[in-house]
Amino acid sequence: MRRHGPFDAAGRSIAARYVLANKERALIENEVDLLRAADVIIVDRDVAEDVSTGHPTAIVVAITPGGLTGPYAGIPGNDLTAYARSGWAQVNGRKHREPLKGSGYQASFQTGTMAFGAVVSALIERATHDDPPGQVIDIAELDVLVSTSAPAPLRYQYSGFVWDRRETVSMNDGPIPVADGYFALPLSRPAFWEKAMNLLGLPDLAADEDLQQPGIRVKYTDRFADRVSAAMREWSRMDLFYALADLRVIAGPALSIGEMAENEQFLARGFFRPARDTGTRFPGPIAKMTKSESSIEKEMAETPGDITGFAAEGLTTTGVHRAVSGQSETERPEGPLAGFRGLVLTQAWAGTYATELLSMLGADVIQLETTGRLDSWRGTYRNPIPRHLEGLESARHAWNCNPLYNSVNLNKRCITVDLSESEGVELFTSLVRHADFVAENFSPRVMGNLGIDYDTLTGIKPDLIMASLSAYGAVGPWANVPGIGGTIEPTSGMSSLLGYEGEEPQNSGQMYPDPVAGICGFSAIALALLHRERTGEGQYIDLSMQEANFNFIGDAWLEFEINGTVRGPLGNRHASYAPHNFYRTRGDDAWIAISAETEAQFESIATTLGLTGFGDADDRKTRERELDEAILLATQSRDAAELEAELVSCGVPAATLRSPRDIAEDTALRERGHMVLIEHPETGPFWQSGCPIRLTRTPGGVRGPAPCLGEHSAEVFEELLDMPSARYAALEAAGITGTSQSR
């Protein structure tokens, strides 16, 4: 990273300053003593088994492009190839143009944050042993990115739908032009459409019942697109945002990195954290936590420091607060979080993905839903059965056959409780006594209005951990502004970085901010569980999707903070490497990602493609456009898969562009054990993304499919509350619980 541009005035890498803050730097001749003192050892290559053998009490983490096992083990890779192989690039950019990787280091930040949560989970389990054993954690960048895009391959299998790059930009896809920039207006509900159209002075469009339905609106684009675009151009970004926020309509102005410096929500929440030694403002934590606070004590170490004190005592923990404390066995195949229980009210993607990850590591996650208003990712009671499931006798209820819901709720138990009724609230609070954590992603005021906010719940269970995941956080002037991934992407500054070089900002093709917030939520809850393990204290977690996603573009923020440079879209360009792009190959929408990070890699590329006349890395970067044209001339007649195999065999980071269909059918991912055949009681068996974290001693993994609505209500009520069947039947008759719409 120290070689990656851009650089500050002293010639130091800004990206390195971001990721190396707070760390010591050591140059050592004999690493044995240093490793012996370590609780956690992180490597980025296939030496994990050797290190683990020499240091059996350490948690050894290997972070690699394709994992330590399976057909992809040992492949060269980086952020560009991870986006190509996982299917994420397939949905980014415009149809008939090259696909786009996420800006900056998105794949790396996804993978690193997932690894952080995995390490914390392993430390929790390790604390239950007097003589703590270690284990190896195998994190493949490809597994992580396939996991964060899990809805796409399952949706393809259920219905044949393939997420793809868009022909043109609409307000739903956003952002589109307004008077002073760009604005996203994803009107996903009829009420949003009506309110927004009336605000824009288009009452006839507001009343059009065809246009009110987001699923069929696209068929009638000619009726509204030009008129809505013209009306929006009369508004400035922030005026339109505030007007829609007053109506509680989700919307998002595209903000630049420079504008984030004065973002009123960030400032009100004290988000930026000055480094104690230099005052440079860094992004704040991925989530605000009342006990597990974070800070930037010092910036990147420039010279090796004195780390003689490192070999003191390792991690200490009481181990007395956990339900499974005192277990002496070293093998726990159900996962490192076995024994923990979560009661979660999460919906859609971010919160459900966060809690699914906890369940994959062994936690008993009980998903609380209601029959009166379904999780938006279940759909509605009027939704049709997905096309490929039509005629399947077991597929009786569309709300149990939605690929979106079923892709991010594996392993969970589902109960239904009507929290609008006092009897339902009483039922919920009785269950809280048996929970280690509660998670929800409502607007901040909802839990308080229901009488089940954090203060109330800790009166019932003082050491409870509660995580609230919301668009902009629980406090601040934007706290009650609703948002989804399609609006968080522009308001976090992320959209301003995604797009073709020098062109307009873009949103990703699949609500990217949701899985980012999900990984951060998983990691924050794990960190709170570790804190409770050590101290006995619960705490409140306030996760803002805006802040979590801003952390993933922190290098662009530091470039502005340090150099005053406002970065814009760079396409697939890397700050230092060339080539680093997607190139068209033979066939329909067939592309290959090719990157050269070393001279040896470029020599292999030049030999394979017959390139001549390009010099060293500086020369290639200066002539990057010319280099891209030369590579494209050579690749457009080649078969992508054959070319990938040839380049990879030479150690070159290269990967064909893959779609959700390719992921669903990838035999290599199946062989590694990441894509798992999961039998759902209504849909039958389908291949789904499994656990993106592989632990040798406490593996966890997929135990069961996503639950049907209310499937486990009677079971959970009997198990935790000793509820007799007659009492459950009375609750069902009253509409407090059930498995379908009751009234």
URJO-V662912 format. One record per residue. N is the residue number from 1. RES is the residue in one small letter. PSI is psi in degrees with one decimal (NA if undefined). BURIAL is 1 if it has 9 or more other C-alpha atoms within 8 Angstrom, else 0. D_FIRST is the distance of its C-alpha to the first C-alpha in whole Angstrom. Layout:
BEGIN
N;RES;PSI;BURIAL;D_FIRST, N;RES;PSI;BURIAL;D_FIRST
END
This chain:
BEGIN
1;m;-28.5;0;0, 2;r;-15.4;0;4, 3;r;-4.9;0;5, 4;h;128.4;1;5, 5;g;173.7;1;8, 6;p;167.4;1;11, 7;f;154.6;1;11, 8;d;-176.1;1;14, 9;a;-24.5;0;17, 10;a;5.1;0;16, 11;g;14.0;0;13, 12;r;142.0;1;10, 13;s;127.7;1;7, 14;i;-37.6;1;9, 15;a;-40.2;1;7, 16;a;-39.3;1;5, 17;r;-31.3;1;9, 18;y;-50.1;1;10, 19;v;-12.8;0;8, 20;l;5.8;1;9, 21;a;146.0;1;12, 22;n;-4.8;1;15, 23;k;147.0;1;14, 24;e;160.0;1;15, 25;r;131.3;1;14, 26;a;140.1;1;16, 27;l;117.4;0;17, 28;i;145.7;0;20, 29;e;-38.1;0;22, 30;n;108.1;0;24, 31;e;-2.4;0;22, 32;v;-50.7;0;25, 33;d;-39.0;0;26, 34;l;-45.8;1;23, 35;l;-33.5;1;23, 36;r;-30.2;0;27, 37;a;-6.3;1;26, 38;a;137.2;1;23, 39;d;-34.9;1;24, 40;v;133.2;1;21, 41;i;123.8;1;19, 42;i;128.9;0;16, 43;v;160.0;1;15, 44;d;27.2;0;13, 45;r;177.2;0;16, 46;d;65.0;1;20, 47;v;8.9;0;21, 48;a;-43.6;1;22, 49;e;-41.9;0;25, 50;d;-44.5;0;25, 51;v;-42.4;1;24, 52;s;-38.9;1;26, 53;t;-40.1;0;29, 54;g;-19.5;0;28, 55;h;72.8;1;28, 56;p;-14.1;1;30, 57;t;-5.2;1;30, 58;a;152.7;1;26, 59;i;113.5;1;24, 60;v;122.5;1;22, 61;v;123.1;1;19, 62;a;120.1;1;18, 63;i;109.8;1;16, 64;t;164.0;1;16, 65;p;-42.5;1;17, 66;g;4.7;1;20, 67;g;170.1;1;21, 68;l;-17.1;1;23, 69;t;165.9;0;26, 70;g;172.2;1;28, 71;p;-23.6;0;28, 72;y;-1.4;1;24, 73;a;131.6;1;23, 74;g;-2.5;1;21, 75;i;144.5;1;20, 76;p;149.6;1;17, 77;g;166.1;1;15, 78;n;-168.1;1;13, 79;d;-39.5;1;13, 80;l;-49.9;1;16, 81;t;-29.7;1;18, 82;a;-40.4;1;18, 83;y;-36.4;1;20, 84;a;-49.3;1;22, 85;r;-30.2;1;23, 86;s;-15.4;1;24, 87;g;-9.4;1;26, 88;w;-39.9;1;24, 89;a;-26.8;1;23, 90;q;-30.9;1;27, 91;v;-4.5;1;28, 92;n;134.2;1;26, 93;g;-161.2;1;27, 94;r;145.7;1;30, 95;k;142.1;1;33, 96;h;2.5;0;33, 97;r;168.9;0;30, 98;e;140.9;1;26, 99;p;165.0;1;25, 100;l;135.2;1;22, 101;k;164.8;1;19, 102;g;154.4;1;18, 103;s;148.7;1;16, 104;g;-121.8;0;12, 105;y;44.0;1;11, 106;q;-46.0;1;15, 107;a;-40.1;1;15, 108;s;-41.9;1;12, 109;f;-37.3;1;13, 110;q;-49.6;1;17, 111;t;-42.7;1;16, 112;g;-40.9;0;14, 113;t;-38.3;1;17, 114;m;-42.4;1;20, 115;a;-38.6;1;19, 116;f;-49.2;1;19, 117;g;-36.6;1;23, 118;a;-43.3;1;23, 119;v;-46.1;1;22, 120;v;-42.5;1;25, 121;s;-41.2;1;27, 122;a;-35.9;1;27, 123;l;-36.0;1;28, 124;i;-49.2;1;31, 125;e;-39.4;1;32, 126;r;-30.1;1;32, 127;a;-9.6;1;33, 128;t;1.9;1;37, 129;h;136.7;1;37, 130;d;-37.2;0;39, 131;d;82.7;0;37, 132;p;127.2;1;34, 133;p;157.5;1;33, 134;g;-170.9;1;29, 135;q;169.4;1;28, 136;v;134.4;1;25, 137;i;121.2;1;23, 138;d;109.4;1;22, 139;i;113.4;1;20, 140;a;128.5;1;20, 141;e;-38.1;1;17, 142;l;-44.8;1;21, 143;d;-43.5;1;23, 144;v;-46.1;1;21, 145;l;-31.1;1;21, 146;v;-37.8;1;25, 147;s;-43.2;1;26, 148;t;-12.5;0;25, 149;s;25.7;1;27, 150;a;-33.1;1;30, 151;p;-31.6;1;32, 152;a;-52.0;1;32, 153;p;-30.3;1;33, 154;l;-37.0;1;36, 155;r;-38.1;1;37, 156;y;-43.7;1;38, 157;q;-34.9;1;40, 158;y;-35.6;1;42, 159;s;-8.9;1;43, 160;g;1.0;1;41, 161;f;130.7;0;39, 162;v;117.1;1;36, 163;w;136.8;1;33, 164;d;173.1;1;32, 165;r;150.9;1;31, 166;r;146.6;1;34, 167;e;-49.3;0;36, 168;t;169.3;0;36, 169;v;131.5;1;35, 170;s;173.0;1;37, 171;m;-30.6;1;38, 172;n;-38.0;0;37, 173;d;-39.9;1;34, 174;g;175.5;1;33, 175;p;154.9;1;32, 176;i;164.4;1;35, 177;p;141.6;1;36, 178;v;-169.6;1;38, 179;a;-36.3;1;39, 180;d;25.4;0;36, 181;g;-135.8;1;33, 182;y;153.7;1;33, 183;f;136.2;1;34, 184;a;131.8;1;34, 185;l;73.4;1;37, 186;p;92.2;1;37, 187;l;87.1;1;41, 188;s;-3.9;0;41, 189;r;149.9;1;44, 190;p;-40.5;1;47, 191;a;-37.8;0;48, 192;f;-43.7;1;45, 193;w;-49.6;1;46, 194;e;-47.8;1;49, 195;k;-43.6;1;48, 196;a;-42.2;1;45, 197;m;-39.3;1;48, 198;n;-39.3;1;51, 199;l;-37.3;0;48, 200;l;2.2;1;48, 201;g;32.1;0;51, 202;l;63.9;1;52, 203;p;-30.1;1;54, 204;d;-36.6;0;55, 205;l;-35.9;1;52, 206;a;-36.0;1;52, 207;a;-6.6;0;55, 208;d;111.0;0;54, 209;e;-30.3;0;54, 210;d;-42.2;0;52, 211;l;-20.3;1;49, 212;q;-24.2;1;49, 213;q;110.9;1;48, 214;p;-29.5;1;44, 215;g;-28.0;0;45, 216;i;-4.2;1;47, 217;r;-36.5;1;46, 218;v;-24.7;0;44, 219;k;-20.6;0;48, 220;y;34.0;1;49, 221;t;-36.7;0;46, 222;d;-24.6;0;49, 223;r;-29.6;0;51, 224;f;-23.1;1;48, 225;a;-52.3;1;45, 226;d;-39.9;0;46, 227;r;-41.6;0;48, 228;v;-42.4;1;45, 229;s;-42.7;1;43, 230;a;-40.5;0;45, 231;a;-38.6;1;46, 232;m;-30.0;1;42, 233;r;-12.9;1;42, 234;e;-9.3;0;44, 235;w;148.2;1;42, 236;s;159.9;1;39, 237;r;-52.1;1;36, 238;m;-34.0;0;37, 239;d;-43.2;0;40, 240;l;-39.6;1;40, 241;f;-48.1;1;38, 242;y;-37.6;0;40, 243;a;-42.1;0;43, 244;l;-34.7;1;42, 245;a;-38.2;1;41, 246;d;-29.0;0;44, 247;l;0.1;0;45, 248;r;43.9;0;43, 249;v;129.8;1;41, 250;i;134.0;1;38, 251;a;160.2;1;36, 252;g;115.3;1;33, 253;p;139.2;1;32, 254;a;112.3;1;29, 255;l;141.1;1;27, 256;s;166.4;1;24, 257;i;-40.7;1;21, 258;g;-37.6;1;24, 259;e;-23.9;0;26, 260;m;-22.8;1;25, 261;a;-28.4;0;25, 262;e;17.1;0;29, 263;n;123.4;0;29, 264;e;-30.4;0;32, 265;q;-43.6;1;31, 266;f;-45.6;1;28, 267;l;-41.7;1;30, 268;a;-32.7;1;33, 269;r;0.1;0;31, 270;g;41.3;0;28, 271;f;-48.1;1;25, 272;f;139.6;1;23, 273;r;110.5;1;22, 274;p;136.5;1;22, 275;a;135.5;1;20, 276;r;-28.9;0;23, 277;d;-26.2;0;21, 278;t;-20.3;0;20, 279;g;-4.2;0;22, 280;t;129.7;0;19, 281;r;119.9;1;20, 282;f;157.0;1;18, 283;p;146.7;1;19, 284;g;-169.4;1;21, 285;p;165.6;1;21, 286;i;-18.7;1;22, 287;a;143.3;1;25, 288;k;129.3;1;28, 289;m;133.8;1;29, 290;t;-21.2;0;32, 291;k;-41.6;0;32, 292;s;72.3;0;28, 293;e;158.5;0;27, 294;s;159.6;0;23, 295;s;161.8;0;22, 296;i;100.1;1;19, 297;e;-37.0;0;20, 298;k;154.8;1;18, 299;e;-177.0;1;15, 300;m;130.0;1;11, 301;a;128.5;1;13, 302;e;-32.3;0;13, 303;t;155.0;0;15, 304;p;136.6;1;16, 305;g;176.7;0;19, 306;d;111.6;0;22, 307;i;29.8;0;22, 308;t;-28.5;0;26, 309;g;-7.5;0;26, 310;f;-34.3;0;24, 311;a;30.2;1;27, 312;a;-137.4;0;29, 313;e;145.9;0;30, 314;g;-159.3;0;28, 315;l;132.1;0;28, 316;t;146.9;0;32, 317;t;148.5;0;34, 318;t;-38.3;1;38, 319;g;20.6;1;38, 320;v;-3.4;0;41, 321;h;-0.9;1;40, 322;r;142.7;1;39, 323;a;-30.1;0;42, 324;v;8.4;0;41, 325;s;147.2;1;41, 326;g;-8.5;0;42, 327;q;137.9;0;42, 328;s;-13.3;0;42, 329;e;149.2;0;41, 330;t;-22.1;0;37, 331;e;130.0;0;37, 332;r;79.2;1;37, 333;p;-21.2;0;36, 334;e;-11.3;1;37, 335;g;158.2;1;33, 336;p;-18.9;1;32, 337;l;12.4;1;33, 338;a;135.8;1;37, 339;g;-17.6;1;39, 340;f;150.3;1;38, 341;r;136.9;1;39, 342;g;139.6;1;38, 343;l;109.4;1;41, 344;v;141.1;1;39, 345;l;30.8;1;40, 346;t;150.7;1;37, 347;q;167.5;1;37, 348;a;-121.3;1;36, 349;w;-58.4;1;32, 350;a;-55.2;1;30, 351;g;-38.1;1;32, 352;t;-34.9;1;33, 353;y;-42.2;1;30, 354;a;-46.0;1;29, 355;t;-25.4;1;32, 356;e;-41.6;1;32, 357;l;-40.2;1;29, 358;l;-40.2;1;31, 359;s;-33.6;1;34, 360;m;-23.4;1;32, 361;l;13.0;1;31, 362;g;-12.4;1;35, 363;a;145.6;1;36, 364;d;104.8;1;39, 365;v;118.5;1;38, 366;i;111.5;1;41, 367;q;120.7;1;41, 368;l;122.0;1;44, 369;e;-178.8;1;45, 370;t;146.9;1;48, 371;t;-18.4;1;51, 372;g;-36.0;0;51, 373;r;107.9;0;48, 374;l;152.1;1;46, 375;d;132.0;1;42, 376;s;-24.4;0;41, 377;w;-7.6;1;39, 378;r;-23.5;1;43, 379;g;-147.0;1;44, 380;t;171.0;1;48, 381;y;-13.0;0;51, 382;r;-4.9;0;52, 383;n;145.8;0;49, 384;p;160.2;0;50, 385;i;137.0;1;49, 386;p;147.3;1;46, 387;r;-42.9;0;47, 388;h;-6.0;0;47, 389;l;-4.5;1;48, 390;e;135.0;0;51, 391;g;-8.9;0;54, 392;l;119.2;0;53, 393;e;-36.9;0;55, 394;s;-20.3;0;53, 395;a;80.0;1;51, 396;r;-25.6;0;53, 397;h;119.8;0;51, 398;a;-34.0;1;48, 399;w;-15.3;1;46, 400;n;-1.3;1;46, 401;c;24.7;1;45, 402;n;122.4;1;42, 403;p;-27.8;1;39, 404;l;-54.0;1;37, 405;y;-46.3;1;38, 406;n;-15.9;1;38, 407;s;-18.2;1;35, 408;v;18.1;1;33, 409;n;27.2;1;36, 410;l;148.3;1;36, 411;n;-10.1;1;38, 412;k;158.8;1;39, 413;r;139.0;1;43, 414;c;127.9;1;44, 415;i;154.8;1;47, 416;t;133.1;1;49, 417;v;128.2;1;50, 418;d;102.4;1;51, 419;l;-3.1;1;50, 420;s;-8.7;0;52, 421;e;141.4;0;55, 422;s;-35.1;0;56, 423;e;-34.2;0;56, 424;g;-40.4;1;53, 425;v;-41.6;1;51, 426;e;-38.8;0;53, 427;l;-44.3;1;52, 428;f;-48.3;1;49, 429;t;-29.8;1;49, 430;s;-36.7;1;51, 431;l;-31.4;1;48, 432;v;-32.6;1;45, 433;r;-22.7;0;47, 434;h;9.1;0;46, 435;a;145.7;1;42, 436;d;-32.5;1;39, 437;f;151.8;1;37, 438;v;137.6;1;38, 439;a;141.2;1;36, 440;e;155.1;1;37, 441;n;40.2;1;35, 442;f;172.3;1;38, 443;s;148.9;1;39, 444;p;-31.0;1;39, 445;r;-14.1;0;42, 446;v;-49.6;0;43, 447;m;-38.5;1;43, 448;g;-42.4;1;45, 449;n;-30.7;0;48, 450;l;-9.5;1;48, 451;g;24.6;0;49, 452;i;41.8;1;46, 453;d;178.7;1;43, 454;y;-45.7;0;41, 455;d;-41.1;0;44, 456;t;-44.9;1;47, 457;l;-33.4;1;45, 458;t;-17.7;1;44, 459;g;-24.6;0;48, 460;i;-43.0;1;48, 461;k;95.9;1;45, 462;p;-30.7;0;44, 463;d;21.3;1;41, 464;l;143.3;1;40, 465;i;129.8;1;36, 466;m;128.4;1;36, 467;a;124.2;1;33, 468;s;117.8;1;34, 469;l;117.8;1;32, 470;s;174.5;1;33, 471;a;-48.1;1;31, 472;y;8.4;1;31, 473;g;167.5;1;32, 474;a;-15.7;1;35, 475;v;165.3;0;35, 476;g;162.7;1;35, 477;p;-20.7;0;37, 478;w;8.6;1;35, 479;a;-39.8;1;36, 480;n;11.5;1;39, 481;v;123.7;1;37, 482;p;156.0;1;37, 483;g;158.3;1;34, 484;i;179.7;1;33, 485;g;-38.6;1;29, 486;g;-14.9;1;31, 487;t;-27.3;1;31, 488;i;-34.0;1;28, 489;e;-48.8;1;26, 490;p;-38.3;1;27, 491;t;-14.0;1;28, 492;s;-4.0;1;24, 493;g;-6.2;1;23, 494;m;-40.6;1;21, 495;s;-30.5;1;24, 496;s;-13.9;1;23, 497;l;-12.8;1;20, 498;l;126.4;1;21, 499;g;178.6;1;24, 500;y;147.8;1;24, 501;e;125.7;0;23, 502;g;4.9;0;25, 503;e;-167.6;0;27, 504;e;157.1;0;28, 505;p;154.3;1;26, 506;q;154.5;1;27, 507;n;152.3;1;27, 508;s;168.9;1;26, 509;g;-1.8;1;28, 510;q;49.4;0;29, 511;m;51.5;1;28, 512;y;-38.2;1;25, 513;p;-23.1;1;25, 514;d;-54.6;1;27, 515;p;-29.9;1;25, 516;v;-49.2;1;22, 517;a;-32.6;1;25, 518;g;-46.1;1;26, 519;i;-41.8;1;23, 520;c;-39.0;1;23, 521;g;-44.0;1;27, 522;f;-48.1;1;27, 523;s;-39.2;1;24, 524;a;-42.3;1;26, 525;i;-41.9;1;29, 526;a;-42.7;1;28, 527;l;-39.7;1;27, 528;a;-36.4;1;30, 529;l;-38.0;1;32, 530;l;-42.6;1;30, 531;h;-42.4;1;31, 532;r;-35.5;1;35, 533;e;-35.1;1;35, 534;r;-29.3;1;34, 535;t;-19.7;0;36, 536;g;0.7;1;39, 537;e;134.9;1;37, 538;g;-179.2;1;37, 539;q;170.5;1;35, 540;y;133.3;1;34, 541;i;122.0;1;31, 542;d;97.1;1;31, 543;l;119.0;1;28, 544;s;123.3;1;28, 545;m;-35.6;1;27, 546;q;-46.5;1;26, 547;e;-42.0;1;24, 548;a;-44.8;1;22, 549;n;-32.2;1;21, 550;f;-32.3;1;20, 551;n;-29.0;1;17, 552;f;-3.1;1;16, 553;i;27.1;1;15, 554;g;-28.3;1;14, 555;d;-37.1;1;11, 556;a;-35.9;1;14, 557;w;-45.9;1;16, 558;l;-31.2;1;14, 559;e;-39.3;1;14, 560;f;-45.3;1;18, 561;e;-38.6;1;19, 562;i;-45.3;0;17, 563;n;-13.4;1;18, 564;g;13.2;0;21, 565;t;126.7;0;19, 566;v;104.9;1;21, 567;r;143.3;1;19, 568;g;-167.1;1;21, 569;p;137.9;1;21, 570;l;11.0;1;19, 571;g;-128.9;1;20, 572;n;12.8;1;18, 573;r;143.9;1;16, 574;h;150.0;0;12, 575;a;-27.6;0;11, 576;s;-29.8;1;10, 577;y;144.2;1;12, 578;a;132.4;1;16, 579;p;160.9;1;18, 580;h;81.4;1;16, 581;n;174.1;1;19, 582;f;140.3;1;22, 583;y;136.6;1;26, 584;r;141.2;1;29, 585;t;-176.9;1;31, 586;r;133.6;1;35, 587;g;174.0;0;36, 588;d;119.4;0;36, 589;d;44.1;0;33, 590;a;126.4;1;31, 591;w;158.1;1;28, 592;i;136.8;1;25, 593;a;129.9;1;21, 594;i;135.4;1;20, 595;s;146.4;1;16, 596;a;116.5;1;15, 597;e;-12.8;0;12, 598;t;164.5;0;14, 599;e;-37.3;1;17, 600;a;-39.7;0;19, 601;q;-41.7;1;18, 602;f;-37.2;1;19, 603;e;-38.0;0;22, 604;s;-39.8;1;23, 605;i;-47.2;1;23, 606;a;-41.5;1;25, 607;t;-44.9;0;27, 608;t;-38.3;0;28, 609;l;-2.0;1;28, 610;g;35.8;0;30, 611;l;140.9;1;28, 612;t;157.8;0;29, 613;g;6.3;0;28, 614;f;134.9;0;24, 615;g;-134.9;0;23, 616;d;-173.7;0;19, 617;a;-40.0;1;16, 618;d;-41.9;0;17, 619;d;-41.8;1;20, 620;r;-38.2;1;19, 621;k;-39.7;1;17, 622;t;-35.9;0;20, 623;r;34.1;0;23, 624;e;-40.9;1;21, 625;r;-42.7;0;24, 626;e;-39.7;0;26, 627;l;-43.7;1;24, 628;d;-42.0;1;24, 629;e;-38.0;0;28, 630;a;-39.7;1;28, 631;i;-43.5;1;26, 632;l;-38.8;1;28, 633;l;-33.4;0;31, 634;a;-30.0;1;31, 635;t;-25.1;1;30, 636;q;-15.4;1;32, 637;s;1.4;0;35, 638;r;153.9;1;33, 639;d;129.1;1;33, 640;a;-46.4;1;30, 641;a;-41.3;0;30, 642;e;-40.7;0;31, 643;l;-40.5;1;28, 644;e;-49.3;1;26, 645;a;-40.5;0;27, 646;e;-43.3;1;27, 647;l;-42.6;1;24, 648;v;-36.8;1;23, 649;s;-21.3;0;25, 650;c;3.3;0;23, 651;g;17.4;1;20, 652;v;131.9;1;19, 653;p;108.3;1;17, 654;a;145.1;1;20, 655;a;138.4;1;22, 656;t;152.2;1;26, 657;l;128.4;1;26, 658;r;149.3;1;28, 659;s;171.0;1;30, 660;p;-33.7;1;31, 661;r;-43.8;1;34, 662;d;-39.7;0;32, 663;i;-44.9;1;30, 664;a;-29.3;1;34, 665;e;9.6;0;35, 666;d;107.7;0;32, 667;t;-26.4;0;34, 668;a;-40.7;1;30, 669;l;-33.0;1;29, 670;r;-42.7;1;33, 671;e;-38.0;1;33, 672;r;-23.8;1;30, 673;g;10.8;0;31, 674;h;-48.0;1;29, 675;m;122.3;1;32, 676;v;138.3;1;35, 677;l;113.4;0;39, 678;i;127.5;1;40, 679;e;113.4;1;43, 680;h;140.4;1;44, 681;p;-24.5;0;48, 682;e;-38.5;1;48, 683;t;-21.3;1;46, 684;g;-165.3;1;46, 685;p;134.2;0;43, 686;f;154.1;1;40, 687;w;126.2;1;37, 688;q;155.8;1;34, 689;s;126.8;1;31, 690;g;-148.3;1;31, 691;c;126.4;1;29, 692;p;6.7;1;25, 693;i;126.8;1;25, 694;r;116.1;1;26, 695;l;137.6;1;27, 696;t;-34.8;0;30, 697;r;-28.8;1;32, 698;t;68.5;1;32, 699;p;-33.2;1;31, 700;g;-146.0;1;33, 701;g;-162.9;1;33, 702;v;122.4;1;35, 703;r;-22.3;0;39, 704;g;169.9;1;40, 705;p;175.3;1;40, 706;a;144.7;1;40, 707;p;153.9;1;43, 708;c;159.3;0;46, 709;l;121.5;1;47, 710;g;13.9;1;49, 711;e;-33.4;1;49, 712;h;12.9;1;49, 713;s;-55.9;1;50, 714;a;-41.6;1;54, 715;e;-48.8;0;52, 716;v;-42.9;1;49, 717;f;-37.7;1;52, 718;e;-43.6;1;54, 719;e;-44.3;0;52, 720;l;-28.5;1;51, 721;l;2.4;1;54, 722;d;38.7;0;56, 723;m;124.8;1;58, 724;p;158.5;0;61, 725;s;-32.8;0;61, 726;a;-38.3;0;64, 727;r;-40.7;0;61, 728;y;-42.4;1;59, 729;a;-37.3;0;61, 730;a;-40.7;0;62, 731;l;-38.8;1;59, 732;e;-41.6;1;58, 733;a;-31.4;0;62, 734;a;-4.6;0;61, 735;g;10.3;1;58, 736;i;-32.0;1;55, 737;t;175.6;1;54, 738;g;-175.3;1;54, 739;t;4.9;1;52, 740;s;177.9;0;53, 741;q;126.6;0;55, 742;s;-18.6;0;58, 743;r;NA;0;59
END
